[in-house]
Amino acid sequence: MDFAEALFAHLVEAPQRSGPRDSWWIHPVGTLPVSSDMALVYDPTSGEADGLEVPAGSHRVYAVMDAAPGEAPMTLGLLLWFDEAPPVELGEYSGVGVMTHCGVVCLGDRRNDDGALVSGLMRLAGQEIRRRAANGRDRGLLPAFEGACRQYGPDALQPPENPTPDAFRAGWHVLSDELTGSTVIALLDHGESGGIYPCLDAQGREVAHLVQFETG
């Protein structure tokens, strides 16, 4: 993956700062609290999910974006970094991934506790997907989103209760609930499937997961 070397070099040099590395951008999204030893990547409509093995704790999450000169950055995926040692290379891809039917992928901890957060994220995602379609962008995403929501979660087709104009403008958004301690990070996906790649440190230990989706 041609952006991996640039991505990891930036993590070593400036892990708390957003910025370009060649044509690639990395942006700190926040932290994801994980209560046990597993985070989840899932389609919020169909129930398709894959687990990511991580230790309990709060782990850093970054958005990885393609920032070609003269173009708006486009989010390619999310990096979940759960160790002090920085990743230096991608491990061998095992074929693990998650299908998404609605164009939105969620990264979270405990699915049983995040229903209200996911509902809020889906409504905000719909707001952004409709805005893009009205502006002639990502038109194929709108019918996929609306079709999946009608079948699995029609509540997501409602307007957001708390409209946030900039939600998902960069391709991702985060919502947290102070009462439950849950956080969910959602990513707009232009493809139908994505891969989960192990990221290794200099000793070959797995220290991060890269959730990467096709874009278009």
GUGUKE-982022 format. One record per residue (C-alpha): residue number from 1; residue in one letter; chain; x, y, z. Coordinates in Angstrom, 3 decimals, padded with zeros to 6 digits. Example, Ala and Ser with C-alpha at 12.3 -4.5 7.8 and 13.67 -1.06 7.14 Angstrom:
> 1	A	A	012.300	-004.500	007.800
> 2	S	A	013.670	-001.060	007.140
END
This chain:
> 1	M	A	000.000	000.000	000.000
> 2	D	A	001.801	003.072	-001.277
> 3	F	A	000.794	005.443	001.526
> 4	A	A	001.868	003.195	004.419
> 5	E	A	005.517	004.328	004.534
> 6	A	A	004.541	008.017	004.519
> 7	L	A	001.850	007.431	007.128
> 8	F	A	004.131	005.648	009.561
> 9	A	A	006.927	008.191	009.111
> 10	H	A	004.537	010.970	010.130
> 11	L	A	003.403	009.024	013.200
> 12	V	A	007.008	008.828	014.389
> 13	E	A	007.751	012.503	013.744
> 14	A	A	004.507	014.223	014.806
> 15	P	A	001.885	011.820	016.191
> 16	Q	A	-000.311	014.571	017.659
> 17	R	A	-000.329	016.863	014.629
> 18	S	A	-002.281	016.792	011.405
> 19	G	A	-000.272	017.300	008.275
> 20	P	A	000.887	016.107	004.866
> 21	R	A	003.480	013.516	004.104
> 22	D	A	004.068	013.419	000.353
> 23	S	A	000.454	013.499	-000.889
> 24	W	A	-000.954	011.740	002.187
> 25	W	A	-002.471	013.350	005.246
> 26	I	A	-002.887	011.979	008.723
> 27	H	A	-005.311	013.617	011.145
> 28	P	A	-005.768	012.759	014.844
> 29	V	A	-009.441	011.862	015.290
> 30	G	A	-009.391	011.253	019.043
> 31	T	A	-009.342	008.248	021.328
> 32	L	A	-011.476	005.122	021.346
> 33	P	A	-012.182	003.642	024.804
> 34	V	A	-012.080	-000.158	024.687
> 35	S	A	-013.463	-001.948	027.743
> 36	S	A	-012.243	-005.495	027.142
> 37	D	A	-009.898	-006.910	024.517
> 38	M	A	-011.869	-006.228	021.371
> 39	A	A	-012.928	-003.289	019.212
> 40	L	A	-015.447	-003.718	016.420
> 41	V	A	-015.682	-002.542	012.825
> 42	Y	A	-019.227	-002.897	011.538
> 43	D	A	-021.919	-001.920	009.080
> 44	P	A	-024.542	-000.195	011.258
> 45	T	A	-027.428	-001.402	009.094
> 46	S	A	-026.756	-005.033	008.172
> 47	G	A	-024.909	-006.294	011.238
> 48	E	A	-021.792	-007.281	009.265
> 49	A	A	-018.893	-006.970	011.741
> 50	D	A	-015.278	-007.886	012.386
> 51	G	A	-013.355	-007.770	015.642
> 52	L	A	-010.009	-006.085	016.235
> 53	E	A	-007.915	-007.531	019.048
> 54	V	A	-006.665	-004.683	021.238
> 55	P	A	-005.883	-004.361	024.958
> 56	A	A	-008.379	-002.582	027.187
> 57	G	A	-007.808	001.157	027.465
> 58	S	A	-008.147	004.357	025.440
> 59	H	A	-006.373	004.110	022.114
> 60	R	A	-005.486	006.752	019.551
> 61	V	A	-007.369	006.842	016.258
> 62	Y	A	-006.229	008.659	013.115
> 63	A	A	-007.914	009.370	009.798
> 64	V	A	-005.728	008.607	006.793
> 65	M	A	-006.449	010.877	003.832
> 66	D	A	-005.266	011.259	000.265
> 67	A	A	-004.400	014.937	-000.194
> 68	A	A	-003.410	015.201	-003.832
> 69	P	A	-002.254	018.740	-004.782
> 70	G	A	-005.165	021.018	-005.588
> 71	E	A	-007.801	018.574	-004.364
> 72	A	A	-009.754	018.248	-001.113
> 73	P	A	-008.428	015.490	001.166
> 74	M	A	-010.319	012.206	000.797
> 75	T	A	-010.456	009.788	003.716
> 76	L	A	-009.023	006.359	002.906
> 77	G	A	-009.373	004.698	006.282
> 78	L	A	-008.864	004.743	010.034
> 79	L	A	-005.801	003.725	012.016
> 80	L	A	-006.288	002.369	015.550
> 81	W	A	-002.938	002.602	017.388
> 82	F	A	-002.931	000.679	020.671
> 83	D	A	000.738	000.497	021.687
> 84	E	A	003.489	002.937	022.644
> 85	A	A	005.792	001.680	019.898
> 86	P	A	005.125	003.259	016.493
> 87	P	A	004.202	001.069	013.509
> 88	V	A	006.845	000.928	010.794
> 89	E	A	005.365	-001.501	008.277
> 90	L	A	002.200	-003.308	007.284
> 91	G	A	001.911	-006.936	008.194
> 92	E	A	000.609	-009.563	005.815
> 93	Y	A	-003.050	-009.048	004.952
> 94	S	A	-005.062	-012.025	006.181
> 95	G	A	-008.169	-011.361	004.122
> 96	V	A	-010.132	-010.085	007.124
> 97	G	A	-012.511	-007.262	006.326
> 98	V	A	-016.071	-006.047	006.612
> 99	M	A	-018.775	-005.577	004.008
> 100	T	A	-020.778	-002.377	004.064
> 101	H	A	-024.107	-002.030	002.306
> 102	C	A	-025.015	001.512	003.365
> 103	G	A	-021.780	003.404	002.668
> 104	V	A	-021.072	004.000	006.364
> 105	V	A	-018.684	001.981	008.539
> 106	C	A	-018.482	002.290	012.343
> 107	L	A	-015.545	001.686	014.667
> 108	G	A	-016.518	001.234	018.297
> 109	D	A	-016.241	-000.766	021.487
> 110	R	A	-019.466	-002.365	022.688
> 111	R	A	-022.257	-002.469	020.130
> 112	N	A	-024.884	-003.058	022.843
> 113	D	A	-024.212	000.362	024.370
> 114	D	A	-023.859	002.539	021.287
> 115	G	A	-027.336	002.501	019.739
> 116	A	A	-028.071	006.199	020.289
> 117	L	A	-024.612	007.199	019.032
> 118	V	A	-024.936	005.116	015.875
> 119	S	A	-028.394	006.527	015.191
> 120	G	A	-027.036	010.068	015.526
> 121	L	A	-024.068	009.314	013.300
> 122	M	A	-026.244	007.762	010.610
> 123	R	A	-028.540	010.784	010.482
> 124	L	A	-025.527	013.087	010.193
> 125	A	A	-024.035	010.833	007.507
> 126	G	A	-027.290	011.040	005.551
> 127	Q	A	-027.165	014.827	005.790
> 128	E	A	-023.670	014.881	004.252
> 129	I	A	-024.417	012.220	001.622
> 130	R	A	-027.429	014.221	000.403
> 131	R	A	-025.361	017.429	000.337
> 132	R	A	-022.713	015.757	-001.789
> 133	A	A	-025.299	014.313	-004.181
> 134	A	A	-026.898	017.748	-004.576
> 135	N	A	-023.461	019.134	-005.482
> 136	G	A	-022.831	016.411	-008.045
> 137	R	A	-020.430	014.378	-005.866
> 138	D	A	-020.640	010.743	-004.775
> 139	R	A	-024.087	010.333	-006.305
> 140	G	A	-023.834	006.561	-006.180
> 141	L	A	-023.537	006.688	-002.401
> 142	L	A	-027.035	008.133	-001.891
> 143	P	A	-029.110	005.247	-003.325
> 144	A	A	-026.928	002.707	-001.485
> 145	F	A	-027.387	004.556	001.808
> 146	E	A	-031.124	005.076	001.433
> 147	G	A	-031.742	001.528	000.199
> 148	A	A	-029.873	-000.066	003.096
> 149	C	A	-031.536	002.213	005.631
> 150	R	A	-035.040	001.455	004.340
> 151	Q	A	-034.339	-002.256	004.714
> 152	Y	A	-032.442	-002.315	008.007
> 153	G	A	-032.757	001.007	009.843
> 154	P	A	-035.302	003.536	008.563
> 155	D	A	-034.650	005.816	011.560
> 156	A	A	-031.387	006.824	009.855
> 157	L	A	-033.372	008.510	007.076
> 158	Q	A	-034.723	011.126	009.497
> 159	P	A	-033.089	014.576	009.784
> 160	P	A	-030.440	014.817	012.536
> 161	E	A	-031.728	016.009	015.896
> 162	N	A	-028.666	018.214	016.293
> 163	P	A	-027.581	019.250	012.785
> 164	T	A	-023.823	019.754	012.542
> 165	P	A	-022.952	021.386	009.200
> 166	D	A	-019.357	020.131	009.153
> 167	A	A	-020.147	016.532	010.145
> 168	F	A	-018.544	014.072	007.704
> 169	R	A	-017.163	016.865	005.512
> 170	A	A	-013.740	015.168	005.746
> 171	G	A	-015.304	011.705	005.414
> 172	W	A	-015.498	010.802	009.116
> 173	H	A	-017.177	011.914	012.338
> 174	V	A	-017.011	011.038	016.043
> 175	L	A	-019.739	010.952	018.693
> 176	S	A	-019.281	010.158	022.405
> 177	D	A	-021.663	009.611	025.310
> 178	E	A	-020.319	010.800	028.672
> 179	L	A	-022.962	008.816	030.565
> 180	T	A	-022.050	005.403	029.119
> 181	G	A	-018.436	006.217	028.257
> 182	S	A	-018.998	004.941	024.707
> 183	T	A	-017.429	006.441	021.610
> 184	V	A	-018.216	005.575	017.995
> 185	I	A	-016.251	006.761	014.965
> 186	A	A	-017.958	006.533	011.578
> 187	L	A	-016.383	006.614	008.125
> 188	L	A	-018.037	007.192	004.756
> 189	D	A	-017.082	004.367	002.398
> 190	H	A	-017.249	004.608	-001.388
> 191	G	A	-016.703	000.907	-002.007
> 192	E	A	-018.483	-002.226	-000.847
> 193	S	A	-015.755	-003.897	001.157
> 194	G	A	-012.638	-003.005	003.067
> 195	G	A	-009.601	-004.656	004.529
> 196	I	A	-008.202	-004.705	008.047
> 197	Y	A	-004.395	-004.646	007.948
> 198	P	A	-002.059	-005.411	010.867
> 199	C	A	000.619	-002.763	011.482
> 200	L	A	003.930	-003.887	012.958
> 201	D	A	006.648	-002.163	014.960
> 202	A	A	010.393	-002.559	014.361
> 203	Q	A	010.383	-005.844	016.324
> 204	G	A	007.552	-007.301	014.278
> 205	R	A	004.922	-006.901	017.001
> 206	E	A	001.383	-005.889	016.056
> 207	V	A	000.836	-002.378	017.444
> 208	A	A	-002.002	-000.962	015.315
> 209	H	A	-004.815	-001.850	012.934
> 210	L	A	-005.450	-000.045	009.656
> 211	V	A	-009.068	-000.206	008.488
> 212	Q	A	-008.856	000.775	004.834
> 213	F	A	-011.716	001.090	002.359
> 214	E	A	-011.929	001.604	-001.352
> 215	T	A	-012.725	005.115	-002.467
> 216	G	A	-014.138	006.558	-005.642
END
